Amino acid sequence: MIRLTLAAAAATFASAMTLALPAAAQDACAVEGDRWDLDDAGVAALYDCMEGQMLDAYTKEGDAIAGAYRDWTITATRAAVAGPHQERFLLTFVNDVATEQYLKFEDGDFEMPVGSILVKESIGVRDGTARVGPLFIMEKVDTAEAAEYGNWFYSGIQPNGKPLKISQKFCHDCHGGYEGQDSMGYPLEEVRVSVN
């Protein structure tokens, strides 16, 4: 089984790159210029600045998944802006049940195992300032209620630690567009963890 921890990903960046954000901007978690133009070092610096804030925010109310996901497998070398989820920076973690299948980044006729949990951290940027976005969660279940949503249960945690109130239909209307990927949106190809 392949496992890349958050610490290992951070070490990779630290050894190869310098921080792109000035020291004053790091303290404020500022983003200078267009978020789409940040290089790897700039994204790594932004994530380093936001990492503790996100964990503190998501765990405020004691949610079990929010308290556990950082020990799971990270699926990308860094956070990236993919477009969905309001053009936030996203970084996906998967639990042990999901790891082997998810890291294939497969397109075709397959289903994730029941018990798979995918968690996406999100960082929004408004007026040059980074903000903690929701923690998005997908869990593969085997219930009659979830059958119409590809057996996925969608949930999330707000930046205040409270559950995100979402519509299963709303989430699945978008995720259903990834039919050949069991309704999962993968990280951008250039940041995916290599399993070779």
DAHUUR-V95682 format. One record per backbone hydrogen bond with DSSP energy under -0.5 kcal/mol. CO is the residue of the C=O (numbers start at 1). NH is the residue of the N-H. Records with the same first field share a line. If there is no record, write none. Layout:
CO: NH, NH
This chain:
3: 5
4: 74
5: 9
6: 10
7: 11
8: 12
9: 13
10: 14
11: 15
12: 16
13: 16, 17
22: 26
23: 27
24: 28
25: 29, 30
26: 29
29: 130
34: 37
35: 38
39: 43
40: 44
41: 20, 45
42: 46
43: 47
44: 48
45: 49
46: 50
47: 51
50: 54
51: 55
52: 56
53: 57
54: 58
55: 59
57: 60
59: 62
63: 67
64: 68
65: 68, 69
68: 71
69: 72
73: 94
75: 193
80: 82, 90
83: 87
84: 88
85: 88
88: 82
89: 123
90: 80
91: 121
92: 75
93: 119
94: 73
95: 98, 99
96: 100
98: 102
99: 103
101: 104
102: 105
108: 110
113: 116
116: 140
117: 95
118: 138
119: 93, 121
120: 136
121: 91
122: 133
123: 89
124: 131
126: 129
128: 31
129: 126
131: 124
134: 136
135: 157
136: 120
137: 155
138: 118
139: 141, 153
140: 115
143: 147
144: 147
146: 149, 151, 152
147: 150
149: 152
151: 141
152: 154
153: 139
155: 137
156: 164
157: 135
158: 161
162: 158
164: 166
167: 171
168: 172
169: 173
170: 174
171: 174, 175
172: 176
174: 177
175: 178
176: 179
178: 181, 183, 184
179: 182
180: 108
181: 184
184: 186
188: 191, 192
189: 192
191: 77
